Amino acid sequence: MATEAAGIDRPLLVDDFLQERRYQLQLAESAARDHTLVCLPTGLGKTTVSLLVTAERLYEVGGKALFLAPTKPLVQQHADFYREALSVPDDEIVVFTGDVKPDDRAALWNDARIVIATPQVVENDLVGNRISLRDVTHLTFDECHRATGDYAYVYIAERYHADAADPLVTGMSASPGGDTEEIETVCENLGLSNVEVMTEADADVDEYTHDTDVQWEQVTLPDEVLEIRDALNEVITDRLEKLKSLGVTNTTNPDLSQKDLNKMRGQLKQMMDNDQSDGYKGMSTHAEVMKLRRATELVETQSVESVRRYFERQREAARSSGASKASQRMVADPKVREAMRKAEAFDGLHPKFSKARILLAETLGINEGERAILFTESRDTAEALVEFLSASFDVRKFVGQGDKEGSDGMTQKQQQETLDDFKAGEFEVLVSTSVAEEGLDVPEVDLVCFYEPVPTAIRSIQRKGRTGRQAEGKVVVLMAEDTRDEAFFWISRRREKKMASQLAELKEATDDIEETVGDDGQAGLDAFAGGSAERDAEPEPDGNAGDANDGGDGSDDPADGSNDDAGLTDFAAEARAGGDETDDESDAEADGDDDGVVATAGVDDGVEVVVDQRELDSSIAKNLSTRDGLVTRLETLAVGDYVLSDRVAVERKSAADFVDSMLDADRSMFEQVGELSRAYARPVMVVEGTNLYGQRDIDPNAIRGALASLAVDFDVSVLRTEDEGDTTELLATIAKREQETRDREVSVHGEKTTKTRAEQQEYVVSAIADIGPVTARTLLEHFGTVEAVMTAPEDDLLEVEGVGPVTAERIREVVGSEYE
């Protein structure tokens, strides 16, 4: 048992609230000097280390601190801890999650000293130009091993190093990665140059840790369950036979690995890229195999109830409009229908349910334990377990916030209340999905039961951290014999051994890692400060293996790749080329070129791009926001996805979305484009992707007809881009051309927010002959009312600054001509 330690007495800390632990003080001292990765086993106070650094920075340097955590419950937990531990007024420690309105966040940010937030919210606020990181003097990334790919941590770190006046970063994780290369990637992505590692073998740490007993319990599946699995495996074998005939696999074994399936998908995508029709058919069959594999995994490792619910969702999906052929074929297959009937008829008990009940009875009854946690991968299984175990124990569920089909999520308030009640001993069994795995301050428990093996070392270690803190704990992993559970068992065991050895190696290798990231560090920070052109050009690939389009997205049809700009309007060709050719005389006069009236472009003296909130799923908004001289603003746009000036708005669609919207009965593409063209003088449609003519089973001429209609009937400029990086470049080019070369302003005609009377008057006048908002304001200031502008003679119009003969003539022509 650890000896009682003295309290820590430092500026901004509540006296004696924190007990002094030498290893925490050592880590905090290092982290206060440099951008540092702190690796510390679960439950040993990583958050305390960050808090110590935050207190020192706020006291010595000033500014504000930002603490990022991946989930809302974690954010709330950290906020409660900070408010208890720091002598900072509670209202200066602010929580930012999606539950706080964007406008409220912008106001709260200015007055806060410490902001504790989910990364997605901060990412959105940075993209929307609502907050600035300039005054942030300490930024903490909790569970920083997530800082890979396009996770929000990576973007925020890039912005922080580029924008902050005096930056300091602390990354925290109990399990930072599987190998040295992964850890170096995390360090490079977050701009960390120092690595501090403490393991349970360290003398200062050892007194605060205890052994965790891990047991593996095998169960045998009943014949009825195996029959459901076998029926599904027969269908998988049949589909693999078809894929084998295409030459993308040499096995029909339904137990093939995920690695083999990924390899197969890569070969099919290559066939599609070569415009081979078999590639599209094969990709749809591959998607069916993936769905069937999920069903067999559920019946083997979860419960018959979970596979029953899965089948029901698949039936509903197959009936929906636009359903994939993979879904339709799967639910129509006789063998799958047989498996469905067997699942519906099964009224027995999955052996894992029985084993879980026995373990809980031993722990809470015979051994007089107080609390236990049961983890499962499936929300369906979690809900079924709660219903089953409630007959014998006081049990509650703990799941994520998102609603799923047939299952309501838990609000942040409900999650916090559940954890508080669990800590207080109000109930004895918590049944949780993965939402409680990472970092949550779940109290010490007598038993942690894994309903299934976890094939990822990080998650398994996080789960085990829930026990064995103050006394010896017990972990039991349930494993169904002769199923995927056994494969996951060996994977998990191998990875955990590897992780344990690598943490020890990491401690030994910190000097080498620091040297590596140090050598790259300055170049990395220079890249942060200088924008992200390379990243823009190489967007993160979409790793989803779903079947939404039944054909992937990689084919390059010769019909659509040779001359993307052929037949486009002059404006489209100019914009695509990025040129600065002058338009007709009226445009120059309307913007005030004759008399020196120049529009102010955007905010902060930069080119402004207004982005619709729904576009945040792509990387485009983030990439635009990192450009020098370009400012992004988030709005909920009534029409369009991007507004680039008072006359240019862009509707962006992937090749798949473009084809889908042609067939959407509820809201067709032409309805969207009609609204766009009514709101903006120069509407643009960007079609992104190189496989436009390979989507679904649509006649290419139907797609060409749609493109022709957009250009001819709707006067819309249709531009083609290869990917998100290409789209980013195009949008930036048009925005700069409009706002810098032509001195046009951004005006969100279609925005939902209510305009003031003055804004409505400016809007009405600016619509006359496309004269724009600058000249509209000048006219209104001169004549006083919209009516006076409309009835003014041409000679009087010419007296207005910025109005030339062509503009005056066009105004009178539009206002005074008879409607035809």
C-alpha positions in Angstrom: 0.0 0.0 0.0 1.3 3.5 -0.9 2.4 5.6 2.0 0.5 8.8 2.7 2.1 11.7 0.8 2.2 15.4 1.7 -0.1 17.8 -0.2 1.2 19.9 -3.1 1.3 23.7 -2.3 1.8 25.7 -5.5 0.2 28.8 -7.1 -3.3 28.4 -8.5 -3.6 25.0 -6.8 -6.1 24.4 -3.9 -4.0 23.8 -0.8 -3.4 20.1 -0.1 -6.0 18.9 -2.6 -3.4 17.0 -4.6 -1.1 14.5 -2.8 2.5 14.7 -3.7 3.8 11.9 -5.9 7.4 12.3 -7.0 6.9 10.7 -10.4 4.1 13.2 -11.3 6.2 16.2 -10.3 9.1 14.9 -12.4 6.9 14.4 -15.4 5.3 17.9 -14.9 8.7 19.5 -14.7 9.8 18.0 -18.0 6.5 18.8 -19.7 6.7 22.4 -18.6 10.0 22.9 -20.4 9.1 21.4 -23.8 6.5 19.9 -26.1 6.2 16.5 -24.3 4.6 13.1 -24.7 3.8 11.7 -21.3 3.3 7.9 -21.1 2.0 6.7 -17.8 0.0 3.5 -16.9 -3.8 3.9 -16.6 -5.0 5.2 -13.2 -1.7 6.8 -12.1 -2.6 10.4 -12.7 -1.8 11.6 -16.2 -4.4 14.3 -15.8 -2.7 15.6 -12.6 0.6 16.0 -14.6 -1.2 18.1 -17.2 -3.0 20.1 -14.5 0.4 20.9 -12.8 1.8 22.2 -16.1 -1.4 24.2 -16.8 -1.2 25.9 -13.4 2.4 26.8 -13.9 1.9 28.2 -17.4 -1.2 30.3 -16.4 0.7 31.7 -13.4 4.0 32.3 -15.1 3.0 33.2 -18.7 -0.7 34.0 -18.5 -3.1 33.4 -21.5 -5.4 30.5 -21.4 -5.2 26.7 -21.4 -7.0 24.3 -23.7 -7.5 20.6 -22.7 -8.9 18.2 -25.3 -10.4 14.8 -24.6 -12.1 12.4 -27.1 -15.5 12.0 -25.4 -18.1 14.2 -23.7 -18.0 12.1 -20.4 -14.2 12.5 -20.3 -14.5 16.3 -20.9 -17.0 16.6 -18.0 -14.9 14.5 -15.7 -11.7 16.5 -16.4 -13.7 19.8 -15.9 -14.9 18.6 -12.5 -11.4 17.7 -11.5 -9.9 21.0 -12.6 -12.6 23.0 -10.8 -11.9 21.1 -7.6 -8.1 21.2 -7.9 -7.5 24.8 -9.0 -8.2 28.1 -7.3 -9.5 29.5 -10.6 -13.2 30.7 -10.5 -15.5 27.9 -11.8 -17.0 30.2 -14.5 -13.5 30.6 -16.0 -13.2 26.8 -16.5 -15.4 26.3 -19.5 -16.7 23.1 -21.1 -17.0 23.0 -24.9 -19.0 20.1 -26.4 -21.6 19.9 -29.1 -24.3 20.6 -26.5 -23.1 24.3 -26.3 -24.3 26.5 -29.2 -21.5 27.8 -31.5 -22.3 31.5 -30.8 -22.3 30.8 -27.1 -18.9 29.1 -27.4 -17.4 32.1 -29.2 -18.5 34.3 -26.3 -17.4 31.9 -23.6 -14.0 31.5 -25.2 -13.1 35.1 -24.8 -13.6 35.1 -21.1 -12.3 31.7 -20.2 -9.0 30.9 -18.7 -9.3 27.1 -19.2 -11.3 25.4 -21.9 -11.9 21.7 -21.7 -13.4 20.4 -25.0 -14.0 17.6 -27.4 -11.6 18.0 -30.4 -14.4 18.0 -33.0 -16.0 21.1 -31.5 -12.7 23.0 -31.4 -11.9 21.9 -34.9 -15.3 23.2 -36.1 -14.8 26.5 -34.3 -11.3 26.9 -35.9 -12.6 26.2 -39.3 -15.5 28.6 -38.7 -13.1 31.3 -37.5 -15.0 31.6 -34.2 -12.0 31.2 -31.9 -8.3 32.0 -32.1 -5.5 29.9 -30.5 -3.1 32.8 -30.3 -3.4 33.3 -26.6 -3.4 29.6 -25.7 -0.2 29.0 -23.7 -0.8 25.3 -22.8 -2.6 22.7 -25.0 -3.2 19.2 -23.7 -4.1 16.2 -25.9 -5.6 13.5 -23.7 -5.5 9.9 -25.2 -3.1 11.4 -27.7 -2.5 8.0 -29.5 -5.5 9.0 -31.5 -3.5 11.7 -33.3 -3.2 9.9 -36.6 -4.8 10.1 -40.0 -7.5 12.8 -40.2 -8.5 12.7 -36.5 -9.2 16.3 -35.3 -6.1 16.3 -33.0 -3.8 16.5 -36.1 -5.5 19.5 -37.5 -5.7 21.4 -34.2 -2.0 20.8 -33.5 -1.2 22.2 -36.9 -3.2 25.3 -36.3 -1.9 25.7 -32.7 1.8 25.6 -33.7 1.0 28.1 -36.6 -1.2 30.5 -34.6 -0.1 30.5 -31.0 2.2 33.3 -29.8 3.8 31.1 -27.1 2.8 27.4 -27.6 3.4 24.5 -25.3 1.9 21.0 -26.0 1.4 18.0 -23.7 0.3 14.7 -25.1 -0.9 12.0 -22.7 -1.5 8.3 -23.1 -1.3 5.1 -21.2 -0.7 3.2 -24.5 0.8 5.5 -27.2 1.2 3.0 -30.0 2.2 -0.4 -31.2 5.8 0.4 -32.2 8.4 3.1 -32.3 7.3 4.3 -35.7 3.7 4.8 -34.5 4.9 6.8 -31.5 7.1 8.9 -33.7 4.1 9.6 -36.0 2.0 10.8 -33.0 4.9 13.0 -31.9 5.3 14.5 -35.3 1.6 15.0 -35.8 1.3 16.9 -32.4 4.7 18.7 -32.7 6.2 16.8 -29.7 9.9 16.8 -29.3 10.3 15.3 -25.7 9.2 11.8 -24.6 8.7 10.9 -20.9 7.8 7.3 -20.0 7.0 5.8 -16.6 6.3 2.1 -16.3 5.0 0.1 -13.4 8.5 -1.2 -12.9 9.7 2.2 -11.9 10.3 2.5 -8.2 8.3 5.7 -7.8 5.3 4.2 -9.7 5.4 0.6 -8.3 4.0 1.5 -4.9 0.8 2.8 -6.5 0.1 -0.3 -8.7 -1.2 -3.8 -8.1 -1.3 -7.0 -10.1 -4.4 -7.8 -12.2 -5.3 -11.4 -12.4 -6.4 -12.3 -16.0 -8.4 -15.4 -16.6 -9.7 -16.8 -19.9 -13.0 -18.7 -19.7 -14.0 -20.9 -22.6 -17.7 -21.7 -23.4 -19.1 -24.2 -25.9 -21.8 -23.0 -28.3 -25.0 -25.1 -28.5 -25.9 -27.0 -31.7 -28.7 -24.5 -32.6 -26.3 -21.6 -32.6 -23.8 -23.5 -34.7 -26.5 -24.3 -37.3 -27.2 -20.6 -37.8 -23.5 -20.0 -38.2 -23.1 -22.9 -40.7 -26.0 -21.7 -42.8 -24.4 -18.3 -43.2 -21.0 -19.8 -43.9 -22.4 -21.8 -46.8 -23.5 -18.5 -48.4 -20.1 -16.9 -47.7 -18.4 -19.9 -49.4 -20.7 -19.5 -52.4 -19.9 -15.8 -52.8 -16.2 -16.6 -52.4 -16.5 -19.1 -55.3 -17.6 -16.2 -57.4 -14.8 -14.0 -56.3 -12.4 -16.9 -56.9 -13.6 -17.1 -60.5 -12.6 -13.5 -60.9 -9.0 -14.3 -59.8 -9.0 -12.1 -56.7 -8.8 -15.0 -54.2 -7.7 -18.6 -54.1 -9.7 -19.6 -51.1 -13.4 -20.3 -50.4 -12.8 -20.8 -46.6 -15.4 -18.6 -44.8 -12.9 -18.0 -42.0 -10.5 -16.1 -44.1 -8.8 -13.2 -42.4 -9.7 -9.5 -42.6 -6.3 -9.0 -44.2 -7.2 -11.3 -47.0 -10.5 -9.5 -47.5 -8.8 -6.1 -47.7 -6.3 -7.5 -50.2 -9.3 -8.8 -52.3 -10.9 -5.4 -52.2 -7.7 -3.8 -53.4 -7.6 -6.1 -56.4 -11.3 -5.4 -57.2 -10.7 -1.7 -57.0 -7.8 -2.1 -59.4 -10.1 -3.9 -61.9 -12.5 -1.0 -61.6 -9.8 1.5 -62.2 -9.1 -0.4 -65.5 -12.8 -0.1 -66.3 -13.5 -3.9 -66.1 -17.1 -4.6 -65.5 -16.3 -7.7 -63.4 -14.7 -5.3 -60.9 -18.0 -3.7 -60.1 -19.8 -7.0 -59.8 -17.0 -8.3 -57.6 -17.1 -5.3 -55.4 -20.8 -5.8 -54.7 -20.2 -9.5 -54.0 -17.4 -8.5 -51.7 -19.7 -6.2 -49.8 -22.1 -9.0 -49.4 -19.4 -11.2 -47.9 -18.6 -8.4 -45.4 -22.2 -8.3 -44.3 -22.4 -12.0 -43.9 -19.2 -12.1 -42.0 -20.6 -9.6 -39.5 -23.7 -11.8 -39.0 -21.6 -14.9 -38.3 -19.4 -12.9 -35.9 -22.5 -11.7 -34.0 -23.9 -15.2 -33.7 -20.6 -16.7 -32.6 -19.3 -14.1 -30.3 -22.3 -12.1 -29.1 -25.8 -13.6 -28.9 -28.6 -14.8 -31.1 -30.6 -11.8 -30.1 -27.9 -9.5 -31.6 -27.9 -11.3 -34.9 -31.7 -11.3 -34.9 -31.7 -7.5 -34.6 -28.9 -7.3 -37.3 -31.0 -9.3 -39.7 -34.0 -7.1 -39.1 -32.0 -4.0 -39.9 -30.7 -5.6 -43.1 -34.3 -6.4 -44.2 -35.3 -2.8 -43.6 -32.2 -1.6 -45.6 -33.1 -3.9 -48.5 -36.6 -2.5 -48.7 -35.5 1.2 -48.7 -35.2 3.3 -51.8 -31.7 3.2 -53.2 -30.9 -0.1 -51.4 -27.6 -1.7 -52.5 -27.7 -4.9 -54.5 -25.6 -6.6 -51.8 -28.3 -6.0 -49.2 -31.1 -7.2 -51.5 -29.3 -10.3 -52.6 -28.3 -11.3 -49.1 -31.7 -11.1 -47.5 -33.2 -12.9 -50.5 -30.8 -15.9 -50.4 -32.6 -19.1 -49.2 -29.8 -20.1 -46.9 -29.8 -16.6 -45.3 -33.6 -16.8 -44.9 -33.1 -20.2 -43.2 -30.6 -18.7 -40.8 -33.0 -15.9 -40.1 -35.8 -18.4 -39.3 -33.5 -20.4 -37.0 -32.5 -17.2 -35.2 -36.2 -16.2 -34.7 -37.0 -19.7 -33.4 -34.1 -19.9 -30.9 -35.4 -19.5 -27.4 -32.3 -20.8 -25.5 -29.6 -18.9 -23.7 -26.2 -18.1 -25.1 -23.6 -19.8 -22.9 -21.8 -16.5 -22.4 -24.9 -15.1 -20.7 -24.9 -18.0 -18.2 -21.1 -17.7 -17.6 -21.4 -14.0 -17.0 -24.1 -14.5 -14.4 -22.0 -17.2 -12.6 -19.0 -14.9 -12.5 -21.0 -12.1 -11.0 -22.6 -14.3 -8.5 -19.2 -15.5 -7.3 -17.7 -12.0 -7.2 -20.6 -10.1 -5.6 -22.2 -12.9 -3.6 -19.7 -15.6 -2.5 -16.7 -13.2 -2.3 -18.8 -10.3 -1.1 -17.5 -7.9 -3.7 -19.2 -4.5 -4.3 -18.9 -3.6 -7.9 -18.3 -5.2 -11.3 -18.1 -4.0 -14.9 -19.1 -6.1 -17.9 -17.8 -4.8 -21.3 -19.2 -5.8 -24.7 -18.6 -4.6 -28.2 -22.3 -4.7 -29.2 -25.0 -2.3 -27.9 -27.6 -4.9 -28.8 -25.7 -7.4 -26.5 -25.4 -4.8 -23.8 -29.1 -4.2 -23.7 -29.9 -7.9 -23.8 -27.4 -8.5 -20.9 -29.0 -5.7 -18.8 -32.4 -7.3 -19.3 -31.1 -10.8 -18.5 -29.0 -9.9 -15.5 -31.5 -7.6 -13.9 -33.4 -10.6 -12.5 -30.4 -11.4 -10.3 -28.4 -8.1 -9.8 -28.8 -4.4 -9.6 -27.5 -3.5 -13.1 -27.5 -0.5 -15.5 -26.2 0.1 -19.0 -23.6 2.6 -20.1 -23.6 3.3 -23.8 -22.7 6.2 -26.2 -24.8 9.2 -27.0 -25.7 8.4 -30.6 -29.1 6.8 -31.3 -28.9 3.6 -33.3 -31.7 1.7 -35.0 -33.9 0.2 -32.3 -31.7 1.7 -29.6 -31.6 5.0 -27.8 -28.3 6.5 -26.8 -27.6 8.1 -23.4 -27.3 11.9 -23.0 -24.2 13.3 -21.4 -26.2 14.0 -18.3 -27.5 10.4 -18.1 -24.0 9.1 -18.5 -22.6 11.3 -15.7 -25.5 10.4 -13.4 -24.9 6.7 -14.1 -21.2 6.9 -13.3 -21.9 9.0 -10.1 -24.5 6.4 -8.9 -22.0 3.6 -9.7 -19.3 5.3 -7.6 -21.7 5.9 -4.8 -22.7 2.2 -4.7 -26.3 2.8 -5.9 -26.0 -0.3 -8.1 -23.5 -3.1 -8.4 -23.1 -4.0 -12.1 -22.3 -1.7 -15.0 -22.8 -3.2 -18.5 -20.9 -0.9 -20.9 -19.9 -0.7 -24.5 -16.5 0.7 -25.5 -17.5 4.3 -24.5 -16.2 3.6 -20.9 -12.9 2.1 -22.0 -10.7 5.1 -22.5 -9.7 7.1 -19.5 -13.0 7.4 -17.7 -12.6 7.7 -14.0 -14.7 4.6 -13.3 -14.1 3.5 -9.6 -12.1 0.5 -8.5 -14.1 -2.7 -9.2 -13.8 -6.2 -8.0 -14.3 -7.7 -11.5 -13.9 -6.6 -15.1 -15.5 -9.1 -17.5 -14.8 -8.9 -21.2 -17.8 -10.5 -23.0 -15.4 -11.1 -25.9 -11.7 -10.9 -26.4 -10.4 -7.5 -27.7 -8.0 -7.8 -30.6 -6.4 -4.4 -29.9 -3.8 -4.0 -27.2 -4.6 -0.4 -26.5 -8.3 -1.1 -25.8 -7.6 -4.2 -23.7 -5.0 -2.4 -21.6 -7.5 0.5 -21.1 -10.1 -1.9 -19.9 -7.8 -3.6 -17.5 -7.0 -0.2 -16.0 -10.4 -0.2 -14.4 -9.3 -2.7 -11.8 -6.3 -3.4 -9.6 -5.6 0.2 -8.6 -6.1 0.1 -4.8 -6.2 -3.6 -4.3 -5.8 -6.9 -6.3 -8.4 -7.1 -9.0 -9.7 -9.7 -11.4 -10.2 -9.7 -15.1 -12.1 -12.5 -16.9 -12.3 -12.8 -20.7 -15.1 -15.0 -22.1 -14.2 -16.9 -25.3 -16.5 -19.1 -27.4 -14.7 -22.3 -28.4 -13.8 -22.8 -32.1 -14.9 -19.3 -33.2 -13.4 -16.0 -34.0 -13.1 -15.4 -30.3 -10.1 -17.8 -30.3 -8.4 -15.9 -33.1 -8.9 -12.6 -31.2 -7.6 -14.2 -28.1 -4.3 -15.1 -29.7 -4.1 -11.7 -31.4 -4.8 -9.9 -28.2 -2.3 -11.9 -26.2 0.4 -11.4 -28.7 -0.2 -7.7 -29.0 -0.4 -7.1 -25.2 2.9 -8.9 -24.7 4.3 -6.8 -27.5 2.9 -3.6 -26.0 4.4 -4.4 -22.6 7.8 -5.0 -24.1 7.5 -2.0 -26.3 6.7 0.3 -23.4 9.8 -0.9 -21.7 11.7 -0.5 -25.0 10.1 2.9 -25.4 11.6 4.0 -22.0 15.0 2.8 -23.2 14.5 4.4 -26.7 13.3 7.8 -25.6 16.6 9.4 -26.5 16.5 8.0 -30.0 12.9 9.0 -30.5 13.5 12.5 -29.2 16.5 12.7 -31.6 14.3 11.6 -34.5 11.3 13.8 -33.8 13.8 16.6 -32.8 15.5 16.4 -36.2 12.2 16.5 -37.9 10.6 18.8 -35.4 11.8 22.1 -36.8 10.8 21.1 -40.3 7.5 20.0 -39.0 6.9 23.2 -37.2 7.9 25.1 -40.3 5.3 23.1 -42.2 2.7 24.0 -39.5 3.5 27.6 -39.9 3.7 27.6 -43.7 0.4 25.9 -44.5 -0.4 22.4 -45.7 -0.1 22.3 -49.4 1.4 18.8 -49.4 -1.4 17.5 -47.2 -4.0 19.2 -49.4 -2.6 17.5 -52.5 -2.7 14.1 -50.8 -6.0 13.8 -49.0 -6.5 10.9 -46.6 -8.1 8.0 -48.5 -11.5 6.8 -47.5 -11.0 3.5 -45.7 -14.7 2.5 -45.5 -15.3 -0.9 -46.8 -19.1 -0.5 -47.2 -21.1 -1.1 -50.3 -23.1 2.1 -50.5 -22.5 2.3 -54.3 -22.0 -1.3 -55.1 -19.1 -0.3 -57.3 -16.6 1.6 -55.4 -15.2 4.9 -56.6 -12.0 4.4 -58.4 -12.8 3.8 -62.1 -11.8 6.4 -64.7 -14.1 6.2 -67.6 -12.5 7.4 -70.8 -15.7 9.3 -71.6 -15.3 11.7 -68.7 -11.6 12.1 -68.3 -10.2 13.6 -71.5 -11.7 17.1 -71.6 -13.3 18.1 -68.3 -13.9 21.7 -69.4 -15.4 21.0 -72.8 -18.7 22.9 -73.4 -18.5 24.8 -70.1 -19.5 28.4 -69.8 -16.8 31.1 -70.1 -17.0 31.7 -66.4 -16.4 28.0 -65.7 -13.4 27.8 -68.0 -11.9 30.9 -66.5 -12.4 29.7 -63.0 -11.0 26.3 -63.7 -7.9 27.8 -65.3 -7.5 30.3 -62.5 -7.1 33.2 -64.8 -7.9 36.8 -64.3 -9.4 37.8 -67.6 -11.7 40.8 -67.4 -15.4 40.3 -67.7 -17.7 42.7 -69.6 -17.7 46.5 -69.0 -20.7 46.4 -66.7 -18.9 44.2 -64.1 -16.0 46.5 -63.9 -18.2 49.5 -63.4 -20.6 47.8 -61.0 -17.7 47.0 -58.7 -16.6 50.6 -58.7 -13.4 50.3 -60.7 -14.1 53.6 -62.5 -14.3 55.7 -59.3 -12.1 53.9 -56.9 -14.8 52.2 -54.8 -13.2 48.9 -53.7 -15.0 46.2 -51.8 -13.6 44.8 -48.6 -12.9 41.1 -49.1 -13.9 38.8 -46.3 -12.8 39.4 -42.7 -9.3 39.9 -41.2 -8.3 41.4 -44.6 -8.4 37.9 -46.1 -10.3 36.1 -48.8 -13.4 34.6 -47.2 -15.1 31.3 -47.9 -18.4 30.5 -46.3 -18.8 26.8 -45.7 -21.9 24.9 -45.0 -21.8 23.0 -41.6 -22.6 19.7 -43.4 -19.4 20.0 -45.4 -17.3 19.4 -42.3 -17.2 15.6 -43.0 -14.8 16.3 -45.8 -11.2 17.6 -45.5 -11.9 20.6 -47.7 -13.0 23.1 -45.1 -10.0 22.3 -42.9 -7.6 22.5 -45.7 -9.0 25.9 -46.8 -8.8 27.2 -43.2 -5.0 26.6 -43.1 -4.3 28.7 -46.2 -2.5 32.0 -45.7 -4.7 34.9 -46.6 -7.9 32.8 -46.6 -10.5 32.8 -43.9 -13.3 30.3 -43.5 -16.7 30.9 -41.9 -19.3 28.2 -41.0 -23.0 28.8 -41.7 -26.0 26.6 -42.1 -26.6 27.5 -45.7 -30.1 27.2 -47.2 -28.6 26.6 -50.7 -25.1 25.5 -51.8 -22.1 24.1 -49.9 -19.6 27.0 -50.4 -20.2 30.7 -51.0 -17.2 32.4 -52.7 -18.6 35.8 -53.4 -21.9 37.7 -53.7 -22.5 36.0 -57.0 -20.7 32.6 -56.8 -22.0 29.7 -54.7 -20.9 26.1 -55.2 -22.8 22.9 -54.8 -20.3 20.0 -54.4 -21.1 16.4 -55.1 -19.0 13.3 -55.3 -19.5 11.2 -58.4 -21.7 8.8 -56.4 -23.7 11.6 -54.8 -24.3 13.1 -58.2 -25.8 10.0 -59.6 -27.8 9.3 -56.4 -29.3 12.8 -56.5 -30.4 12.2 -60.1 -32.6 9.4 -58.7 -33.7 11.0 -55.4 -37.4 11.4 -55.5 -37.5 13.4 -52.3 -35.0 16.1 -53.3 -33.6 16.0 -56.7 -30.4 17.6 -57.8 -32.3 19.8 -60.2 -34.4 21.2 -57.4 -31.2 22.0 -55.5 -29.6 23.6 -58.5 -32.8 25.6 -59.2 -32.7 27.1 -55.8 -28.9 27.8 -56.2 -29.4 29.6 -59.5 -32.2 31.7 -58.1 -30.0 32.9 -55.2 -26.7 33.5 -57.1 -25.9 34.9 -60.5 -23.0 32.5 -61.1 -23.9 29.1 -59.6 -21.3 26.3 -59.9 -21.6 22.6 -59.6 -18.4 20.7 -58.7 -18.5 17.0 -59.5 -15.8 15.3 -57.5 -14.2 11.9 -58.5 -13.0 10.2 -61.6 -15.7 7.4 -61.8 -18.8 9.4 -62.7 -19.9 7.0 -65.4 -19.3 3.9 -63.3 -21.8 4.6 -60.6 -24.6 2.1 -60.2 -26.3 0.8 -63.3 -27.0 4.1 -64.9 -26.8 4.6 -68.7 -23.8 7.0 -69.3 -26.0 9.0 -71.7 -28.5 9.7 -68.8 -25.6 11.2 -66.9 -24.5 13.2 -69.9 -28.0 14.4 -70.3 -28.1 15.6 -66.6 -24.8 17.5 -67.2 -26.1 19.0 -70.4 -29.3 20.1 -68.6 -27.4 21.8 -65.8 -25.3 23.8 -68.3 -28.0 24.6 -70.8 -31.3 24.7 -68.9 -30.0 26.0 -65.6 -27.0 28.0 -66.8 -24.8 26.3 -64.1 -21.1 26.0 -64.6 -20.2 22.3 -64.1 -16.6 21.7 -63.0 -14.9 18.3 -62.6 -12.3 17.6 -59.9 -10.3 14.5 -59.2 -10.6 14.5 -55.4 -11.0 16.7 -52.3 -7.5 18.1 -52.7 -8.3 19.2 -56.2 -11.6 20.7 -55.1 -9.8 22.6 -52.4 -7.5 24.2 -55.0 -10.4 25.0 -57.2 -12.5 26.7 -54.5 -9.5 28.8 -53.3 -8.8 29.8 -56.9 -12.3 31.0 -57.6 -12.6 32.8 -54.2 -9.3 34.7 -54.8 -10.3 35.5 -58.3 -13.7 36.9 -57.2 -12.6 38.8 -54.1 -9.0 39.9 -55.0 -9.1 40.3 -58.8 -12.7 41.5 -59.1 -13.1 43.1 -55.7 -16.3 41.3 -54.9 -17.7 40.7 -51.4 -19.1 37.5 -49.9 -22.9 37.6 -49.5 -24.8 34.7 -48.3 -28.1 35.3 -50.1 -29.5 31.9 -49.1 -28.7 31.9 -45.4 -31.5 31.0 -43.0 -30.7 33.8 -40.5 -33.1 36.7 -40.6 -31.7 39.8 -42.3 -32.0 43.3 -40.9 -34.1 45.8 -42.9 -30.9 47.4 -44.2 -29.6 44.1 -45.3 -32.8 43.3 -47.1 -32.8 46.7 -48.8 -29.1 46.1 -49.9 -30.1 42.6 -51.2 -32.9 43.9 -53.3 -30.9 46.7 -54.9 -27.8 44.5 -55.4 -29.9 42.0 -57.4 -30.6 44.7 -60.1 -28.5 43.8 -63.1 -26.1 42.0 -60.7 -24.5 45.2 -59.5 -23.3 43.8 -56.2 -23.5 44.9 -52.5 -20.9 47.7 -52.7 -22.7 49.7 -55.4 -26.1 48.8 -53.8 -25.0 50.5 -50.5 -23.7 53.6 -52.4 -27.0 53.9 -54.2 -29.1 53.6 -51.1 -26.9 56.1 -49.2 -27.4 58.6 -52.1 -31.1 58.1 -52.8 -32.3 57.0 -49.3 -34.8 54.4 -50.2 -35.2 51.4 -52.5 -38.1 53.1 -54.2 -36.0 56.2 -55.0 -33.3 54.0 -56.5 -35.8 52.2 -58.7 -37.4 55.4 -60.0 -34.2 57.5 -60.4 -33.6 58.8 -64.0 -30.4 57.7 -65.7 -28.7 61.1 -65.3 -29.3 61.0 -61.5 -27.9 57.5 -61.3 -24.7 58.7 -63.0 -24.2 61.2 -60.2 -23.6 58.3 -57.8 -20.0 57.3 -57.1 -19.2 54.0 -58.7 -22.0 54.0 -61.2 -20.9 54.3 -64.9 -23.0 54.7 -68.0 -23.3 50.9 -68.6 -24.5 50.3 -65.1 -27.0 53.2 -65.1 -28.4 52.0 -68.4 -28.8 48.4 -67.2 -30.6 49.6 -64.0 -33.1 51.6 -66.0 -33.5 48.8 -68.5 -34.3 46.2 -65.8 -36.5 48.5 -63.7 -38.3 50.2 -66.6 -38.7 47.5 -69.2 -42.0 45.6 -69.7 -42.0 42.1 -68.3 -42.1 39.4 -71.0 
